Each structure stands twice: as structure tokens, then as C-alpha cells.
Amino acid sequence: MKRFFGLLMALGLVFGTLVSDAQPAVASMLNTDAMLVAEVKLPRNNVDDKLATEYGYKLDVNNTNVAAFRKYRGLFPTIAGKIIRNAPYENLEDILNIPGLSDVEKSRIQENMDIFTISPPDPALVEGDDRYNNGAYK
């Protein structure tokens, strides 16, 4: 039985070596055929399109989750929670009119207005409780 498995392993090694020598030839054939195929566009969803805009670099107050505010000192968690709870907004200045904002919170928001952007709410980003807890922990 040991000899049989030894012979089987030896044959597998020889066969694998022979097949691996053919791979570059097959790959070159595939590459030339691929040039003849028309360009195929992969489907994109709304979130991919949004990430390609300013949303990917700034905090979109109508679509960003609360965890995105963590990297900005003084905004997480209190101010971030208030901004998220009172969305959607028509324009960025509406953030300063959130009921219950203290003067300190308003000044912190004003200091950071350049990190915010606004776009219409996207259901893929704001449905459910994902804005409060998206399950991404670091």
C-alpha cells in the first residue's frame, strides 16, 4: 500500500511538472485573445458612484455614519450624534440650526465646516441603524 501511494505521488509530481511547463504558452494565447474582446464595464452601484465624488474625502452629513467622525477631534461622539439624528439637511448651514446645540458645539462645527459636504440621502447608506452602528470596529 505504501508503494502504491509513493508511485501515485511520483506520477502526480511528474504530471504537475509537465502541466506547469505548458502554462506560459496557454497564458500567452489567452492574452492575445483578450485583446480581441470588447471592453467590458462592470456594474456599479450608487455607493460606488458616491465614493468617487467628494463623499469619499469629506463627511457627507446626510449619508455618513457616526463612526466617520472619530478622526475629527471634538466632534465625536456628542456632536456627531446630533448631526446624524437631525439629518437630512438641505444645505450645510442647516447644521448650525440643530436644536439644543451649545455655543461651544456650534463653534466646533463652524471650525470644521470645510470637512463637511452634502448630497441627497442614499437609502443604501442611511437605512436601518447603520448610521449609528455600522459594525465596523477597529
CNS distance restraints for C-alpha pairs under 8 A (distance, minus, plus):
assign (resid   1 and name CA) (resid   5 and name CA) 6.49 0.50 0.50
assign (resid   2 and name CA) (resid   6 and name CA) 6.12 0.50 0.50
assign (resid   3 and name CA) (resid   7 and name CA) 6.04 0.50 0.50
assign (resid   4 and name CA) (resid   8 and name CA) 6.10 0.50 0.50
assign (resid   5 and name CA) (resid   9 and name CA) 6.05 0.50 0.50
assign (resid   6 and name CA) (resid  10 and name CA) 6.21 0.50 0.50
assign (resid   7 and name CA) (resid  11 and name CA) 6.16 0.50 0.50
assign (resid   8 and name CA) (resid  12 and name CA) 6.15 0.50 0.50
assign (resid   9 and name CA) (resid  13 and name CA) 6.17 0.50 0.50
assign (resid  10 and name CA) (resid  14 and name CA) 6.27 0.50 0.50
assign (resid  11 and name CA) (resid  15 and name CA) 6.01 0.50 0.50
assign (resid  12 and name CA) (resid  16 and name CA) 5.91 0.50 0.50
assign (resid  13 and name CA) (resid  17 and name CA) 6.19 0.50 0.50
assign (resid  14 and name CA) (resid  18 and name CA) 6.36 0.50 0.50
assign (resid  15 and name CA) (resid  19 and name CA) 6.20 0.50 0.50
assign (resid  16 and name CA) (resid  20 and name CA) 6.04 0.50 0.50
assign (resid  17 and name CA) (resid  21 and name CA) 6.46 0.50 0.50
assign (resid  18 and name CA) (resid  22 and name CA) 6.92 0.50 0.50
assign (resid  19 and name CA) (resid  23 and name CA) 6.71 0.50 0.50
assign (resid  22 and name CA) (resid  26 and name CA) 6.38 0.50 0.50
assign (resid  23 and name CA) (resid  27 and name CA) 5.99 0.50 0.50
assign (resid  24 and name CA) (resid  28 and name CA) 6.14 0.50 0.50
assign (resid  25 and name CA) (resid  29 and name CA) 6.36 0.50 0.50
assign (resid  26 and name CA) (resid  30 and name CA) 6.26 0.50 0.50
assign (resid  27 and name CA) (resid  31 and name CA) 6.22 0.50 0.50
assign (resid  28 and name CA) (resid  32 and name CA) 6.45 0.50 0.50
assign (resid  29 and name CA) (resid  33 and name CA) 6.34 0.50 0.50
assign (resid  30 and name CA) (resid  34 and name CA) 6.02 0.50 0.50
assign (resid  31 and name CA) (resid  35 and name CA) 6.60 0.50 0.50
assign (resid  32 and name CA) (resid  36 and name CA) 7.17 0.50 0.50
assign (resid  33 and name CA) (resid  37 and name CA) 6.99 0.50 0.50
assign (resid  44 and name CA) (resid  48 and name CA) 6.14 0.50 0.50
assign (resid  44 and name CA) (resid  49 and name CA) 7.04 0.50 0.50
assign (resid  45 and name CA) (resid  49 and name CA) 6.51 0.50 0.50
assign (resid  46 and name CA) (resid  50 and name CA) 6.14 0.50 0.50
assign (resid  46 and name CA) (resid 122 and name CA) 7.87 0.50 0.50
assign (resid  46 and name CA) (resid 124 and name CA) 7.87 0.50 0.50
assign (resid  47 and name CA) (resid  51 and name CA) 6.09 0.50 0.50
assign (resid  47 and name CA) (resid 124 and name CA) 7.18 0.50 0.50
assign (resid  47 and name CA) (resid 125 and name CA) 7.62 0.50 0.50
assign (resid  48 and name CA) (resid  52 and name CA) 6.45 0.50 0.50
assign (resid  49 and name CA) (resid  53 and name CA) 7.00 0.50 0.50
assign (resid  50 and name CA) (resid  54 and name CA) 7.74 0.50 0.50
assign (resid  50 and name CA) (resid  55 and name CA) 6.06 0.50 0.50
assign (resid  50 and name CA) (resid  56 and name CA) 7.18 0.50 0.50
assign (resid  51 and name CA) (resid  55 and name CA) 5.54 0.50 0.50
assign (resid  51 and name CA) (resid  56 and name CA) 4.43 0.50 0.50
assign (resid  52 and name CA) (resid  56 and name CA) 6.26 0.50 0.50
assign (resid  53 and name CA) (resid  57 and name CA) 7.92 0.50 0.50
assign (resid  54 and name CA) (resid  58 and name CA) 6.07 0.50 0.50
assign (resid  54 and name CA) (resid 117 and name CA) 7.27 0.50 0.50
assign (resid  55 and name CA) (resid  59 and name CA) 6.41 0.50 0.50
assign (resid  55 and name CA) (resid  60 and name CA) 5.77 0.50 0.50
assign (resid  55 and name CA) (resid 117 and name CA) 6.93 0.50 0.50
assign (resid  58 and name CA) (resid 115 and name CA) 5.23 0.50 0.50
assign (resid  58 and name CA) (resid 116 and name CA) 5.48 0.50 0.50
assign (resid  58 and name CA) (resid 117 and name CA) 6.02 0.50 0.50
assign (resid  59 and name CA) (resid  64 and name CA) 6.00 0.50 0.50
assign (resid  59 and name CA) (resid  68 and name CA) 7.26 0.50 0.50
assign (resid  59 and name CA) (resid  69 and name CA) 7.68 0.50 0.50
assign (resid  59 and name CA) (resid 115 and name CA) 6.10 0.50 0.50
assign (resid  59 and name CA) (resid 116 and name CA) 4.72 0.50 0.50
assign (resid  59 and name CA) (resid 117 and name CA) 5.82 0.50 0.50
assign (resid  59 and name CA) (resid 118 and name CA) 7.96 0.50 0.50
assign (resid  60 and name CA) (resid  64 and name CA) 5.28 0.50 0.50
assign (resid  60 and name CA) (resid 116 and name CA) 5.84 0.50 0.50
assign (resid  60 and name CA) (resid 117 and name CA) 4.68 0.50 0.50
assign (resid  60 and name CA) (resid 118 and name CA) 4.93 0.50 0.50
assign (resid  60 and name CA) (resid 119 and name CA) 6.66 0.50 0.50
assign (resid  61 and name CA) (resid  83 and name CA) 7.01 0.50 0.50
assign (resid  61 and name CA) (resid  84 and name CA) 7.03 0.50 0.50
assign (resid  61 and name CA) (resid  87 and name CA) 7.04 0.50 0.50
assign (resid  61 and name CA) (resid  88 and name CA) 7.48 0.50 0.50
assign (resid  61 and name CA) (resid  89 and name CA) 7.51 0.50 0.50
assign (resid  61 and name CA) (resid  92 and name CA) 7.95 0.50 0.50
assign (resid  61 and name CA) (resid 116 and name CA) 6.59 0.50 0.50
assign (resid  61 and name CA) (resid 117 and name CA) 6.46 0.50 0.50
assign (resid  61 and name CA) (resid 118 and name CA) 5.73 0.50 0.50
assign (resid  61 and name CA) (resid 119 and name CA) 7.90 0.50 0.50
assign (resid  62 and name CA) (resid  84 and name CA) 7.48 0.50 0.50
assign (resid  62 and name CA) (resid  87 and name CA) 5.68 0.50 0.50
assign (resid  62 and name CA) (resid  88 and name CA) 5.07 0.50 0.50
assign (resid  62 and name CA) (resid  89 and name CA) 6.52 0.50 0.50
assign (resid  62 and name CA) (resid 118 and name CA) 6.23 0.50 0.50
assign (resid  62 and name CA) (resid 119 and name CA) 6.45 0.50 0.50
assign (resid  62 and name CA) (resid 120 and name CA) 6.58 0.50 0.50
assign (resid  62 and name CA) (resid 121 and name CA) 5.26 0.50 0.50
assign (resid  63 and name CA) (resid 119 and name CA) 7.68 0.50 0.50
assign (resid  63 and name CA) (resid 120 and name CA) 7.90 0.50 0.50
assign (resid  63 and name CA) (resid 121 and name CA) 5.62 0.50 0.50
assign (resid  63 and name CA) (resid 122 and name CA) 6.59 0.50 0.50
assign (resid  63 and name CA) (resid 125 and name CA) 5.74 0.50 0.50
assign (resid  63 and name CA) (resid 126 and name CA) 5.93 0.50 0.50
assign (resid  63 and name CA) (resid 131 and name CA) 7.67 0.50 0.50
assign (resid  64 and name CA) (resid  68 and name CA) 6.64 0.50 0.50
assign (resid  64 and name CA) (resid  84 and name CA) 7.91 0.50 0.50
assign (resid  64 and name CA) (resid 125 and name CA) 7.38 0.50 0.50
assign (resid  64 and name CA) (resid 126 and name CA) 7.95 0.50 0.50
assign (resid  64 and name CA) (resid 131 and name CA) 6.66 0.50 0.50
assign (resid  65 and name CA) (resid  69 and name CA) 7.82 0.50 0.50
assign (resid  65 and name CA) (resid  84 and name CA) 7.27 0.50 0.50
assign (resid  65 and name CA) (resid 126 and name CA) 8.00 0.50 0.50
assign (resid  65 and name CA) (resid 130 and name CA) 6.79 0.50 0.50
assign (resid  65 and name CA) (resid 131 and name CA) 3.92 0.50 0.50
assign (resid  65 and name CA) (resid 132 and name CA) 5.99 0.50 0.50
assign (resid  65 and name CA) (resid 133 and name CA) 7.46 0.50 0.50
assign (resid  65 and name CA) (resid 134 and name CA) 7.28 0.50 0.50
assign (resid  66 and name CA) (resid  70 and name CA) 7.69 0.50 0.50
assign (resid  66 and name CA) (resid  76 and name CA) 7.65 0.50 0.50
assign (resid  66 and name CA) (resid  77 and name CA) 7.37 0.50 0.50
assign (resid  66 and name CA) (resid  80 and name CA) 5.74 0.50 0.50
assign (resid  66 and name CA) (resid  81 and name CA) 6.36 0.50 0.50
assign (resid  66 and name CA) (resid  84 and name CA) 6.75 0.50 0.50
assign (resid  66 and name CA) (resid 131 and name CA) 5.90 0.50 0.50
assign (resid  66 and name CA) (resid 132 and name CA) 5.50 0.50 0.50
assign (resid  66 and name CA) (resid 133 and name CA) 7.39 0.50 0.50
assign (resid  67 and name CA) (resid  76 and name CA) 7.90 0.50 0.50
assign (resid  67 and name CA) (resid 132 and name CA) 7.52 0.50 0.50
assign (resid  67 and name CA) (resid 133 and name CA) 7.49 0.50 0.50
assign (resid  67 and name CA) (resid 134 and name CA) 7.97 0.50 0.50
assign (resid  69 and name CA) (resid  75 and name CA) 6.25 0.50 0.50
assign (resid  69 and name CA) (resid  76 and name CA) 5.51 0.50 0.50
assign (resid  69 and name CA) (resid  77 and name CA) 7.54 0.50 0.50
assign (resid  69 and name CA) (resid  80 and name CA) 6.23 0.50 0.50
assign (resid  70 and name CA) (resid  75 and name CA) 7.29 0.50 0.50
assign (resid  70 and name CA) (resid  76 and name CA) 5.30 0.50 0.50
assign (resid  70 and name CA) (resid  77 and name CA) 7.40 0.50 0.50
assign (resid  72 and name CA) (resid  76 and name CA) 7.10 0.50 0.50
assign (resid  74 and name CA) (resid  79 and name CA) 7.83 0.50 0.50
assign (resid  74 and name CA) (resid 108 and name CA) 7.01 0.50 0.50
assign (resid  75 and name CA) (resid  79 and name CA) 5.03 0.50 0.50
assign (resid  75 and name CA) (resid  80 and name CA) 5.60 0.50 0.50
assign (resid  75 and name CA) (resid 108 and name CA) 7.37 0.50 0.50
assign (resid  75 and name CA) (resid 109 and name CA) 7.71 0.50 0.50
assign (resid  76 and name CA) (resid  80 and name CA) 5.29 0.50 0.50
assign (resid  76 and name CA) (resid  81 and name CA) 7.60 0.50 0.50
assign (resid  77 and name CA) (resid  81 and name CA) 5.91 0.50 0.50
assign (resid  78 and name CA) (resid  82 and name CA) 6.44 0.50 0.50
assign (resid  79 and name CA) (resid  83 and name CA) 6.19 0.50 0.50
assign (resid  79 and name CA) (resid 105 and name CA) 6.70 0.50 0.50
assign (resid  80 and name CA) (resid  84 and name CA) 6.14 0.50 0.50
assign (resid  81 and name CA) (resid  85 and name CA) 6.01 0.50 0.50
assign (resid  81 and name CA) (resid 132 and name CA) 7.82 0.50 0.50
assign (resid  82 and name CA) (resid  86 and name CA) 6.21 0.50 0.50
assign (resid  82 and name CA) (resid  98 and name CA) 7.55 0.50 0.50
assign (resid  83 and name CA) (resid  87 and name CA) 6.36 0.50 0.50
assign (resid  83 and name CA) (resid  95 and name CA) 6.74 0.50 0.50
assign (resid  83 and name CA) (resid  98 and name CA) 7.58 0.50 0.50
assign (resid  84 and name CA) (resid 131 and name CA) 7.22 0.50 0.50
assign (resid  84 and name CA) (resid 132 and name CA) 7.87 0.50 0.50
assign (resid  86 and name CA) (resid  98 and name CA) 6.94 0.50 0.50
assign (resid  88 and name CA) (resid 120 and name CA) 7.88 0.50 0.50
assign (resid  88 and name CA) (resid 121 and name CA) 6.83 0.50 0.50
assign (resid  89 and name CA) (resid  94 and name CA) 6.16 0.50 0.50
assign (resid  89 and name CA) (resid  95 and name CA) 7.26 0.50 0.50
assign (resid  89 and name CA) (resid 118 and name CA) 7.82 0.50 0.50
assign (resid  90 and name CA) (resid  94 and name CA) 6.90 0.50 0.50
assign (resid  91 and name CA) (resid  95 and name CA) 7.94 0.50 0.50
assign (resid  91 and name CA) (resid 118 and name CA) 6.80 0.50 0.50
assign (resid  92 and name CA) (resid 113 and name CA) 7.88 0.50 0.50
assign (resid  92 and name CA) (resid 116 and name CA) 7.52 0.50 0.50
assign (resid  92 and name CA) (resid 117 and name CA) 7.14 0.50 0.50
assign (resid  92 and name CA) (resid 118 and name CA) 6.64 0.50 0.50
assign (resid  93 and name CA) (resid  97 and name CA) 7.44 0.50 0.50
assign (resid  94 and name CA) (resid  98 and name CA) 7.12 0.50 0.50
assign (resid  96 and name CA) (resid 101 and name CA) 7.78 0.50 0.50
assign (resid  96 and name CA) (resid 106 and name CA) 6.05 0.50 0.50
assign (resid  96 and name CA) (resid 109 and name CA) 7.36 0.50 0.50
assign (resid  96 and name CA) (resid 110 and name CA) 7.85 0.50 0.50
assign (resid  97 and name CA) (resid 101 and name CA) 7.80 0.50 0.50
assign (resid 101 and name CA) (resid 105 and name CA) 5.90 0.50 0.50
assign (resid 101 and name CA) (resid 106 and name CA) 6.31 0.50 0.50
assign (resid 102 and name CA) (resid 106 and name CA) 6.24 0.50 0.50
assign (resid 103 and name CA) (resid 107 and name CA) 6.17 0.50 0.50
assign (resid 104 and name CA) (resid 108 and name CA) 6.24 0.50 0.50
assign (resid 105 and name CA) (resid 109 and name CA) 6.22 0.50 0.50
assign (resid 106 and name CA) (resid 110 and name CA) 6.15 0.50 0.50
assign (resid 107 and name CA) (resid 111 and name CA) 6.09 0.50 0.50
assign (resid 108 and name CA) (resid 112 and name CA) 6.34 0.50 0.50
assign (resid 109 and name CA) (resid 113 and name CA) 6.04 0.50 0.50
assign (resid 112 and name CA) (resid 116 and name CA) 7.38 0.50 0.50
assign (resid 121 and name CA) (resid 125 and name CA) 7.57 0.50 0.50
assign (resid 121 and name CA) (resid 126 and name CA) 6.89 0.50 0.50
assign (resid 122 and name CA) (resid 126 and name CA) 6.28 0.50 0.50
assign (resid 123 and name CA) (resid 127 and name CA) 5.36 0.50 0.50
assign (resid 125 and name CA) (resid 130 and name CA) 7.30 0.50 0.50
assign (resid 125 and name CA) (resid 131 and name CA) 7.40 0.50 0.50
assign (resid 126 and name CA) (resid 130 and name CA) 6.50 0.50 0.50
assign (resid 126 and name CA) (resid 131 and name CA) 5.93 0.50 0.50
assign (resid 127 and name CA) (resid 131 and name CA) 7.81 0.50 0.50
assign (resid 129 and name CA) (resid 133 and name CA) 6.16 0.50 0.50
assign (resid 129 and name CA) (resid 134 and name CA) 7.33 0.50 0.50
assign (resid 130 and name CA) (resid 134 and name CA) 4.33 0.50 0.50
assign (resid 130 and name CA) (resid 135 and name CA) 7.75 0.50 0.50
